[in-house]
Amino acid sequence: MNSTSRTVVVTGLGATTPLGGDTASTWQALLAGRSGVRLLDDEWAEDIPVRIAAEIAVEPAEQIPEPEVQGLDRSAQFALIAEREAWADAGFTGPAGTESSPDPDRLGVVIGSAVGGMASLLQQYEVLKEQGARNVSPQTMPMMLQNTPSADVGLDVNARAGVHSTASACASGAEAIGYGIDMIRTGRADIVVAGGTDAAICSLNVASFNNMKAMSQRNDDPAAASRPYDTARDGFVIAEGAGVVVLESAEHAQRRGARVYAEAVGQGLSADSHHVAQPEPTGRGIAAALRHLLDSSDLKPTEIMHVNTHATATPLGDVAEIKAIRDVFGVDVDHFAVSATKSMTGHLLGGAGGVETVAAALALYHRVAPPTINLDDPDPEVHADIVRGEPRPLPVGRIAALNDSFGFGGHNVVLGLRTV
C-alpha cells in the first residue's frame, strides 16, 4: 500500500493528569489556567531540597477495580485509564473482535514511557532488603519492564497488528504517537492506540534531578513554580500521568461514522548529538526535526496557528526551542499562538507528549489555545507570541498545530495536527 495515500485522523482522546482524572477536567483546568503543582507530603521529601511535584489528581484505585490495580505498575495504571477513556471516546464498546469493535489483526498499540515500571522495581527492592527473597512478588519482572504499559494496553484492547513501546526519555509519548501514525500510513494497521505515561515521582528521581539542578525549588509557592519563558524560571516541576489518542485511517473512520478531532499530519524526528542531558543551545536539532516534518508532509507554515511547546522552564531549553522555531519559520512565527501547558501540568516526562497531543487536538477542535501561566516577566530572548492570562481564540478555516517534545540524550520529536 502506498504510505502517502493514507490520511490519519484522531478519533479518541484520553488522559489522567495532575489537573483531572479525565480529558474533560484536564482541558477545563488548562483553559482556566489552574496549576496542578502541590507540596509533597511524603516523608522522603523532607530530606530533599525539592519538595514539590504535580501528582495525579485522581488516584487509579478510584477509577479501576482494586484487584486490577494490585497487578499493575503505577505507570500502566495511568495508561489503562487514559486508554479506556480514549477507546470509549472513539466509539468502541469492547475489546477488538467483539461486537461494534474493530478487527484485532488491524489494531496496534504504541505507548511510550521514560522510566517504565521504576516504581514497582524500587518497591520490590525494598521488600527484598527488608523481608527477604521469598517475599518478592512474582509479578515484579513484568511490572518493572519498560514495555509494561504498552503490553497492558495491548492486552486490554486485544491488539494484534503490533504492540510497541518507545523509550526516548521525555519525547517517548510523542514518538509513540508518531510511530502509530506510520503504522497506519504503511498499512500495518487501521487503528492505533498511542500515547505516553510515567509514574516517576519518587525519592530517587527527585533527588537525582535536584542534584542536577534541573528542578524548581519554589517550595514556598508551588503553583507558581513552573514558569516557562519567565526570566525567573529555575527548572521544571516533575509530574505524573498519561495521555492517549486513538489514531485511525480516515477511510476507516469515515466508514463507521466516527467523530474526528483532527488530522494527524505526521512527525518530524532528529537527534542533537550534543550532550546526554543539556539541550543544544542554538536549537539546531529541534530545527532539523521541524524541517523533517515539513519535508515529509504537506503541512504549510501558513497553516500553523498554534504550537504547544516543550517548554519545561529550564533556562537553556526554553530559549533554544524558540530559536529553532524562529529559524525554520521566520516571520510566520508571528501568527503562532504559543502555549506552554507544562506551566500548569508540570513535566510528565514520557507522559508529556501524550497529554500535550491531547491538548493540541482539543485546541484545534475547539479553536482555542490554552494560556501559559506564571509568565510575569518574559525573557527578552523569547521572540514569540506566548498566550498569557486568558485562552486565545484560533482562526476559522483550515489551521494546524504543532506539539514539540524533546528528551535527555537529544531526542527531538515534533508532531503536526490539522483541522478537518
N, C-alpha and C positions, 0 to 999 in steps of 0.2 A: 504494500500500500504506500502511496506517495505521502511522505511525512508532512509535506507542506499543504496538503489538501484538507487536513482535518482541523477544524476550528474547535478550540477547547473553551468550555464555559464553566462558571462556578454556580452550582445549583444548591449547595447546602453549606451552612455555617454553624460552627460550634465553638464554645470557649468556656473555660473556667479560669478566673483570674483574681488578682487582688482587689478588683473593683466589683466583681459579681460572680455568681455561680453559673451564669449562662451568658449567651451573646447579648440579649436584650439589656440586661442590667449593666453589663460591661460597657456597651455602647452609650447608654444613657449617662453613665458616670463620666465617660470620656467627653461627651458633649457638655456636661455640667462643669468640667474642669476639676473633678474631685481626685484627690490623691489617695492611693492605697497603701502608703508607707506608714508603718507604725513602729513603736518601740517593741523590741523583743522582750518577752517575759521569761525566756528560758534561763536556767541557772548558768549554763555555759557562756551566755552572752555577757555576764557580769565581768568576765576576765578578759574581754576583748574590747579594744577602744571603739570599734563599730558596734553599736547596739540597736541598729535599725534595720528593717527589711520590709518588703512588701509580701506578706504572707497571703495565702489563698483566702478569699472572702467566705467561702462555704466549704467546710470540710467534706472530703469524699464520703465519709460514713453517713452523711445526711443526704447523699444522692444515689448511692448504690448499696445493695444489700450487704450487711455486715459479713456474712461468710465469704462473699466475693472480695471484700476489702482485705481480709486476712491473707489471701493467697496472691496478692498483687503488690509489687513495689509502688511506692507513692507516685512516681512519675507515670507509671502505667495506669494508675487510678485516674489521674488527671486526663490522660489521653483517652481513656474509655468514656469518661464523662463528656468530653468535647466531641468525640466521635459519635456517640449516641445522639447527641443533640443535632449535629450536622446531618447524620443519616436520616433522622426523622424530618428535619427541616427540608431535606431534598425530596421528601415524599415517600420514603421507604418504610414499611411497617414491620419488616423482619429481616433476618439474615438473607444473603443472596441464595437463590434456589428455592425460596419459599414464595407463597402467593404474593403477587404485586411487587416482587423484588427482582433484581437483575440476575443474569446468568453468572454464577460464581467463577466460571472459566474466563469471563470477560471483566472481572473486578480485581483491581490491585490495591495495595496499601503501601504508603511510604510515610513513616513517622521518624522525624529526626530528634535527637537528644544530645546535649553536650556531655552530660555526666551519666546518663542512663540510671541504673539501679544502685547508685552510690549509697543512698540512704539505707537500703537493705544490707549492703556489704558492711557498712560501719556498725549497724545494729547487731548483726550476727557475729562480727569480730568481737564485740563487747561480750556477747554470750559465750563465745569460745574462751575468752580470757577469764571470765568470772565464774562460769558454770561448767566448763569443760566441753570436750569434743562431742560427747554423746547428746548434748542438748542443742547443738547447732541444727537449725531447721534444714530438712532435706530439700526444701524449696529455695534455698539460698542461691544456688547457681542460676537457675532460670530467672530468678527475680533480679539478680545483680547485672546480668548481661546487658550490653549496650542496645541490643535489638529487642529487649523485653517489651517496651511499649508498642513497637510495631507488630511484634508477634501476637501480643494480646489483642490488639485491634483487629488483626487479620483473622484470628480465630473467632472474634465476636461477630464479624460481618460475613464470614465464610468466603474469604478472598482466595482465589486460586491462580489468578493471572501473574502473581508475583507479590511477595511481601518483603519490603526492603526497609533498611534503616540508614539514615545519613548521619555522619558524625563529623561535622566541620565547625566545632565549638559553637559560638553564638550565631553562626549562619546556618545551623543544622536544619531548623524548621523551614526556612525559606528554600534551602537547597532541596529539601524533601518535596516541596510543592513544585519546584522546577522539574524535578525528576518525574513527578506524576504527570505533569504536562507532556513531557517527552514520551512517557509510556503510552499515552493516548494518541499522540501525533504519529508515532511509529507503528500503531496498530496493535500493540500488545494488549491493550485494554480499552473498554468503552467508558469505564468509570474507575476513578482512583480516589481513595480516601487518603488525604495527605495533610501534614502539618507538623507541629513540633511540641515538645513537652519537656519540662525539667522540674525536679524537686531537689534543689541544691542548697536550701537554707539549713546549714548545719555548721557546727563549730569548726571543723577542718577547713571548709571552703571559705567561711567568713574570715577566719584567722589568716589564711593564705592570701586572700585578696587584700586584706588590711595591710599585711606586711609588704605587699607590692605597691602600696599607696595608690590603689586603684579605686577605692570606695570613699563615698562621702562620710564624714564623721559628724554630721549635724544632728547629734543625738538630742539636742535641746529643741529642735524644730523638725521632726520627721517629715511632715507634709511638705516642707519647703526644701528638702534635701536634694531631690533630683532636679537639677537646674540646667537643662540643655541650653547651650548658646549664651548663657549668662556669664558675665565677667567673674562672678563669684563662684562658679561651678568648681567642685572639688572632687569629682568622681561619681561613679554610678551607685545605685542602690540595688542590691540583689533582690530578686523576686522569684516567685514560683507560679506554675500554672501551665495551661495548654491552649492551643488554638488549632482547629482542624477545619479544612474545607473539603467539600465533595466536588471533584472535578469530573467533567463529563464531556464527551464529544457532543458538538452542537446538534448533530443529526439524531443521536440517541435521546438527548434532552427534548428535542422537538417532537420526536415520535411519541413520547409519553406525556407531552404537555407540561413539562416541568417549568417552574419559575426560574428565571436566570438573573443572578445578581450582576454578573459582569463577564466579559470575555477575558480569559487568561491568555494574554498575548504571547508570553514567553519569558525566558530568563536570560540574564547576562552573567557570565562567570569569569573570574580571573583570580590570580594569586599575587600577593605583594612580593614574596621572597625578600623580605626586609628584616623582620625580627619575629621571634616567637610570640611576643606579647604586644609590642609597641606598634602603632599604626605607621604606615609610610607617610611622612608629614606633608608631602606635596599632593597626595591623593592620586598618584599615578595608577595604582592598581584598581582603585574604585572607578576611575575614568575608563580604564580598559573594560571593566565589566559593563559599564553603561554603553560603551560603543559596541560591545558584543551583542547586547540586547537589541540595539538599533540595527545592526548589520544582519541579525538572524531573524528579524521580524519585519512587519510592515508598519510598525509604530512610527509616527511622525512627531518630532519635537513640538510642533504647533498644537498637537492634540493634548499634550500633557498639561494638566491644570492643577495637579495635586501630587505631593511627594510625602510619604510617611518615612522620614529619615531614620537611620540607625541611631544617631544622636544619643549616646549614653551619658553625656555630661562629663566627659573627660576632656581636659584642656586641649590635647592634641587631636583627638579623634573627631570632635565636632567641627573643627576648622578644616581639617583635611577633607572631610566629606563634602562640605560646601564648596571648597576649592575645586574638587573634581566635578561636581555638578555644573559649576560655572564654566569650567574648562571645556566640557563637552557641549553644553547647550548655549553658552554665550548669553545674548540678550533675551533669549527665550525664557531664561530663569526668572525674569521679571514678572512673568504671568503665572509662575508656580506658587500655589498656596502650600507652604511647607509646615507640616505638623510634626512634633516630636512627642509621641504619646508615652514614651518612657518617663516623661516628666510626671505622669500620673500612675502608670503601672509599675514603675521600676523596671529593672532589666531581668527578663525571664530566661536569659541565656538561650538554650536551644528552643525554648518555647516562644521566644520573642518574634521570630519570623512568622510563626503560625498565627499568633494573636494579631500582629500588625497587618498581616494579609487580610484577616477578617475585617479589621478596621478600615483598610483601604477599599475593600469591596463594598462595605457599607457606605463609605464616603461617596463613592460613585453612585451607588444605588439610590441614596437619599439626597445626593448632590449637596453635601455639606462637609467641610473639613473641620475636624476637632481642633480645639485650641492647644497651645503649648503653655503650661503653667510655670510659675516661678521664674519667668523671664523678666526681671526688673531692670537690668542694665545690660542691653545686648552687646555682645563682643563686637568691636568695630571691624574685626576681620571676617565676620559672618555677613557676606554680601548676598542676602536672600530675603524674601518676603515671608517672615515667620508669622504664622497665625497666632495671635496673642489675645488673651482676655475672653473673647467670645468665639463660638463657632462661626465659620465663614461660609456663606452660600457659594456653590460652584456653578459655573455657567451651564446653560442648556446646550443641546446639541451633542455631537459625538466627542467625548472627552476621555482622557486616560489618566491613570495614576501610576506612580512607582512606589515600590516598597524596597528599601535598602536594608541589607543585613550583612554584617561583617563579623569575623571571628578571629580569636587568637590563632596565630600561625599564618595570618594574612589571607584568610578565605574571604572572598568578596562575591556576594550574590545580589543581583537586582532583579526583581520581578516586575513585569508590566501587566496592568489590568486596563480594561477599556469598557465603556458603556456599550450596550447592545440596543 
